[in-house]
Amino acid sequence: MSKHVVIVGGGIVGCMTAMALVDRGHQVTIVERNQIASQTSGESSWAGGGIIFPLLPWMYSEPVNMLTGHGAKSYQEICARLERETALPTGFINSGFL
């Protein structure tokens, strides 16, 4: 059964939660007092916009390295999806360690 879900906060967590709920067939409303992704999520991205550092694998446990790799792959997939669904560029460039 589809439900209408209200998410308070339009940062990265709120937006990703909304995407996951929509994928599961729910109607979603995001309540944000400012512009979506304009506060902490938006401001912090200016410091290292989209940089996904692969860590130094020899310094971390295998579960941490696996999580980092999964995050990098997911980031690519999310950027591709956003570009497909919105026709807006994300600015993602696959280079370097990726």
Summary of the structure (lengths in Angstrom):
residues: 98
radius of gyration: 15.7
end to end distance: 39.6
largest distance: 46.6
contacts: 208
relative contact order: 0.12
helix: 50%
strand: 10%
